[in-house]
Each structure stands twice: as C-alpha cells, then as structure tokens.
Amino acid sequence: MDLLQLRYFQVVARYEHISRAAEELRVAQPSLSRTIARLEADLGSPLFDRQGRRIRLNQYGAIFLRHVDRALSELDDGRRALRDARDTGLGRVSVASETLLTITHVLGSFRATHPRADVRLFQSTADEMDRQLRAGEVDFCVASQPLTGADLESVELAREEVLLAVPRGHWLDGRESVTIPEIADEPFVTTRVGHWQRALLDRLFASEGLTPVLSCEGDEPGASQDMISAGLGIGLIPAISRQAGTETVVPVAWVHLAVPDCHRVLTLVRNRDTYLSEAALKFREFITSRPFMTHRLPDPRRGRRRQPS
C-alpha cells in the first residue's frame, strides 16, 4: 500500500465513477482500475460493489475512506506546516465563497493589512464547499447556506435582508412591499440549484404552495442584477448590492418581500480538524473582529420607511 493508491482511492470514492476519477487524476482508466484492485487485494476486502460499469462504495470502503481522509489530511497539514516554517511570509489562506461580491472587500482589506499573506479565493456552491472543507482544499468558507457536520464549526458574520429587484418601469417599481402570491406568475432570474438564492426562492414559494416561474438559471449570481435591469425578469438580490450603490450602474427598483425570514445569514465555516497557517489564523481574527457589513436587518418593531422609486 502506498500514498498514490490512497489518493486514487479517495478520488474514486468521491465520484463512484472510474472514468470521471481518471479524468481528474489524469491517468488512464485501466491503470486506475488496476491500482484500486491492488489496494483491495492488499486489504483483503472489496471496497466497491461493481455492477457492470457502475461502482458503489460499499460498507468496507466507507469505513476505510474515513481513515484515509484523516490520514491524507494529516499528511497535507504536515506539508503545509513545513512550507510555512520555511516561508518568510505568513503562509497561505484559502477561502471559498458562493458569491465573490460578498467577500471581495473583506479580502482586499485583509491583503492591505497583511501584505505578506498569500490569499487564494474560490467560488463554490454549498456542496462544493462541504467537499473542499473535508478534503482540506480550503481553510474557510463564507457560506450563505448551512454547512453541517461533526467536524465543522461556524461563526455568524452577518445577517441581511434579501430584496426583490425589478426592472425600472415594472409594475412593482415604486411599491414598498409585495407578497409571494402577487408575483406567482412573474418570471424570475435566479441561479441553479445549489446556490443560496435558488434555495431561498424555492423555499419562499413552497411556503405558499407555489412553484416559481424561471426565465433564467445561471451559475454567476453577480450577473443577476444586470439581467433584471435588462428586463429579463425579477429576482432576489441581497441588500448589500443596494447598499453598495450598484443601482447607479445597473438600474433596478427595490421592493421588500412581505414574508418572514427573507434574509440570508453569512457564516464563516472551517474544519476544526485541519491545520491553519499563520495567515489563516490572522484572517479568522480579522474577519470575526469587525462588522462584516454595515447593513443590518431592519428592526421588525419599527415601521419601514418608504423607499424612493
């Protein structure tokens, strides 16, 4: 048994598909299949159930995978610790976020404060974040959806209202608020399943026994406001976009949704079992020691002021 076998097994177990794993590992499928077969022979137990070309991780494979994940994570942490010890800088901090707009300002401020830190940023869905954290590919995730797990810990960074953005001249332009049934037939610009905007949209409509009409599904949440402004539909946009003054560049009208819990909660999530470089430790202190956003949810005990149209 060697490290290469273990890393190959880890990727095959993740995909449960030899050809996809071979593509990521950049090895030939027959070679990968032989490597997995040798590993099973060394262990004296099959790790996958095979049905034609399909494979599924079996109970023995699931048990072994937990130990492989921990072992490889420890080795990767050791490699990073050695690199940081040799490095004259602060080391590297890797951060994943669903939307880049959410984290750009914070990372820019952190880089200005700690210029010796090597900062890496990834745009990921919630499912990708979960995998990246468990695989040790990122130190932190700034998540807009709950990431749960016994080895994950999170800190709330901010809580903000989510508004309905509509094109200028739309029949809702000038309205202070609107209910979900009123917009049941309106086409929505949104993201694909897996992103927080889509999860919130589906939840709000499901609470009324409705299904939203979709005019556009994409993977770039930051493009939604542009498409709404162009008249392709309406959509859910976090209040940070309004606060940032984006409507002066991409004009839209903003409307409150008269529904409970129409907000997103941003959390900083990490895998408590992984190594953190000095840069990562300083980033955690930096992002949790000051307000993440100046925007706050309105106090529900106070009346809302009418927004200018």
C-alpha positions in Angstrom: 0.0 0.0 0.0 1.3 3.5 -0.9 0.1 7.1 -0.8 -0.7 7.1 -4.5 -3.1 4.2 -4.0 -4.8 6.0 -1.2 -5.2 9.2 -3.1 -6.5 7.3 -6.1 -9.0 5.5 -3.9 -10.1 8.8 -2.3 -11.0 10.3 -5.7 -12.7 7.2 -7.0 -14.7 7.0 -3.7 -15.8 10.6 -4.2 -17.0 10.1 -7.8 -18.0 6.5 -7.6 -17.1 6.5 -11.3 -13.8 5.3 -12.7 -13.8 7.4 -15.9 -14.5 10.7 -14.0 -11.9 9.9 -11.4 -9.4 9.0 -14.1 -10.1 12.3 -15.8 -9.5 14.3 -12.7 -6.3 12.3 -11.8 -5.2 12.5 -15.4 -4.4 8.8 -15.6 -5.7 6.0 -17.9 -8.8 4.2 -16.8 -7.2 0.7 -17.0 -4.3 1.9 -14.8 -6.6 3.4 -12.2 -8.7 0.2 -12.1 -5.6 -1.9 -11.6 -4.5 0.4 -8.8 -7.8 0.0 -7.0 -7.7 -3.7 -7.5 -4.2 -4.0 -6.0 -5.3 -1.9 -3.0 -8.3 -4.2 -2.4 -6.0 -7.2 -2.7 -3.6 -5.7 -0.1 -6.5 -5.1 2.3 -8.1 -8.4 1.6 -11.6 -6.9 1.2 -13.5 -5.3 -1.7 -14.1 -1.6 -1.3 -16.6 -1.1 -4.1 -19.7 -3.0 -5.3 -19.5 -3.4 -9.0 -22.5 -3.7 -11.4 -21.2 -3.6 -15.0 -19.5 -0.2 -15.4 -21.1 1.2 -12.3 -19.3 1.1 -8.9 -20.6 2.0 -5.5 -18.6 2.4 -2.3 -19.6 -0.5 0.0 -19.6 -0.6 3.8 -16.0 -1.7 3.9 -15.0 1.1 1.6 -16.9 3.7 3.7 -15.1 2.6 6.8 -11.7 2.7 5.1 -12.4 6.1 3.5 -12.9 7.7 6.8 -9.4 6.7 7.9 -7.9 7.6 4.5 -9.4 11.0 4.7 -7.9 11.6 8.1 -4.5 10.2 7.2 -4.1 12.2 4.0 -5.4 15.3 5.7 -2.7 14.9 8.4 0.0 14.5 5.8 -1.3 17.5 3.8 -1.3 19.6 7.0 2.3 18.5 7.7 3.4 19.5 4.3 1.7 22.9 4.8 3.3 23.3 8.2 6.8 22.7 6.8 6.2 25.1 3.9 5.0 27.8 6.4 8.1 27.2 8.6 10.4 27.8 5.6 8.4 30.7 4.3 9.4 34.2 5.4 5.8 35.3 4.9 2.6 34.4 6.7 1.8 31.4 4.6 -1.4 30.8 2.6 -5.1 31.2 3.4 -7.7 29.7 1.1 -11.3 30.9 1.1 -14.3 29.7 -0.7 -17.5 31.8 -1.2 -20.7 31.4 -3.1 -20.6 34.9 -4.5 -17.4 36.9 -5.0 -19.0 40.2 -4.3 -19.7 39.1 -0.7 -16.0 38.6 0.1 -14.1 40.9 -2.2 -14.0 43.9 0.0 -13.0 41.9 3.1 -10.2 40.1 1.3 -8.9 43.4 -0.1 -8.8 44.9 3.3 -7.1 41.8 4.7 -4.4 41.9 2.0 -3.8 45.6 2.6 -3.3 44.9 6.3 -1.3 41.7 5.8 0.6 42.1 2.5 2.8 39.1 3.2 -0.2 36.7 3.3 -0.8 34.5 0.2 -4.6 34.7 -0.3 -6.4 32.3 -2.6 -10.2 32.7 -3.4 -12.6 30.1 -4.9 -16.2 30.5 -6.0 -18.1 27.3 -4.9 -21.6 26.0 -4.3 -22.6 24.8 -0.9 -21.9 21.1 -1.9 -18.5 22.1 -3.3 -17.7 23.9 -0.1 -18.6 20.9 2.0 -16.2 18.7 0.0 -13.4 21.4 -0.1 -13.5 21.7 3.7 -13.4 18.0 4.3 -10.7 17.5 1.8 -8.6 20.3 3.3 -8.6 22.2 0.0 -9.7 25.5 1.7 -9.3 26.8 5.1 -12.6 28.7 5.4 -15.9 29.1 3.6 -18.0 32.2 3.7 -21.3 30.4 3.4 -24.8 31.7 2.7 -26.4 28.3 3.4 -25.9 26.0 6.5 -22.9 23.7 6.3 -23.3 21.0 8.9 -21.1 18.1 10.1 -19.5 16.9 13.3 -16.1 18.2 12.2 -17.3 21.6 11.0 -17.6 24.8 13.2 -19.1 28.1 12.1 -19.4 31.7 13.3 -22.1 34.0 12.2 -20.7 37.0 10.3 -23.7 38.9 9.2 -27.4 38.8 8.7 -29.0 40.8 5.9 -32.4 41.3 4.3 -32.9 39.9 0.8 -34.9 42.3 -1.5 -36.8 41.8 -4.7 -35.2 43.6 -7.6 -37.3 44.6 -10.6 -36.6 46.5 -13.8 -37.3 50.2 -13.9 -40.8 50.8 -15.2 -42.0 47.4 -13.9 -45.5 47.5 -12.4 -43.8 46.9 -9.0 -41.5 49.9 -9.4 -42.4 52.2 -6.6 -44.1 49.6 -4.4 -42.8 49.3 -0.9 -43.6 45.6 -0.5 -45.2 42.7 -2.2 -46.4 39.2 -1.3 -45.4 35.9 -2.9 -48.9 35.2 -4.4 -48.8 38.6 -6.1 -45.7 37.6 -8.0 -46.5 34.0 -8.6 -46.7 34.4 -12.4 -43.7 36.7 -12.7 -40.6 35.3 -14.5 -37.6 35.0 -12.2 -33.9 35.5 -12.9 -32.1 33.2 -10.5 -29.2 30.7 -10.0 -29.1 27.0 -10.5 -30.0 24.5 -7.7 -27.2 24.6 -5.1 -26.9 28.3 -4.8 -28.4 30.2 -1.9 -30.6 32.5 -4.0 -32.3 29.5 -5.6 -32.7 27.7 -2.2 -34.4 30.8 -0.8 -36.6 31.4 -3.8 -37.8 27.8 -3.8 -38.4 27.9 0.0 -40.5 31.1 -0.2 -42.7 29.8 -3.0 -43.1 26.4 -1.4 -44.4 28.0 1.8 -47.3 29.3 -0.3 -47.7 26.0 -2.1 -46.3 27.6 -5.3 -43.5 27.0 -7.8 -41.6 29.9 -9.2 -41.6 30.7 -12.9 -38.0 30.8 -14.1 -36.8 32.9 -17.1 -33.0 32.3 -16.4 -30.9 30.0 -14.4 -27.2 30.6 -14.1 -24.0 29.9 -12.2 -23.0 33.6 -11.7 -25.1 35.2 -9.0 -23.4 38.6 -9.7 -24.9 38.7 -13.1 -28.5 38.5 -11.9 -28.9 42.3 -11.4 -27.7 43.0 -14.9 -30.3 40.6 -16.4 -33.0 42.0 -14.2 -32.1 45.5 -15.3 -32.3 44.4 -18.9 -35.9 43.3 -18.4 -35.4 39.5 -18.4 -37.2 39.0 -15.2 -37.3 39.9 -11.5 -35.1 38.3 -8.8 -33.9 38.1 -5.2 -30.8 40.2 -4.5 -29.1 40.7 -1.2 -29.3 44.2 0.4 -25.6 44.6 0.2 -26.0 45.3 -3.5 -28.3 48.2 -2.8 -26.0 49.5 -0.1 -23.1 49.3 -2.5 -24.9 51.6 -4.9 -24.9 49.2 -7.8 -28.3 50.5 -9.0 -26.4 53.6 -10.2 -24.6 51.4 -12.7 -27.2 48.7 -13.1 -30.5 50.4 -12.5 -33.2 48.4 -10.8 -36.0 49.2 -8.4 -36.1 47.6 -4.9 -39.1 46.1 -3.2 -39.4 44.4 0.2 -41.0 40.9 0.3 -43.8 40.7 2.9 -42.7 37.3 4.1 -40.9 36.2 7.3 -37.3 35.2 7.2 -36.5 36.7 3.8 -32.8 37.1 4.6 -29.5 35.3 4.3 -27.1 34.5 7.1 -23.4 34.6 6.3 -21.2 32.3 8.3 -17.5 31.6 8.4 -17.1 27.8 8.4 -14.0 25.7 8.9 -13.0 22.1 9.5 -11.8 22.1 13.1 -9.5 19.1 12.4 -7.3 20.8 9.8 -4.1 22.8 10.2 -4.3 26.6 10.0 -1.3 28.6 8.8 -0.4 31.9 10.5 -2.1 33.7 7.5 -5.3 31.7 8.1 -5.3 32.4 11.9 -4.9 36.1 11.2 -7.7 36.0 8.6 -10.0 34.4 11.1 -9.2 37.1 13.6 -9.6 39.8 11.0 -13.0 38.8 9.7 -14.6 38.0 13.0 -13.3 41.0 15.0 -15.1 43.7 13.0 -18.5 44.2 11.4 -18.6 42.2 8.2 -21.2 44.5 6.6 -22.5 47.9 7.7 -26.0 46.9 6.5 -28.3 45.4 9.2 -31.8 43.9 9.0 -34.4 46.5 9.9 -35.9 46.2 13.4 -39.2 44.4 13.0 -40.7 46.5 15.8 -40.2 49.6 13.7 -42.2 50.6 10.7 -40.4 50.6 7.3 -39.7 53.8 5.6 -40.9 54.1 2.1 -38.0 53.6 -0.4 -37.6 56.2 -3.2 -38.7 55.0 -6.6 
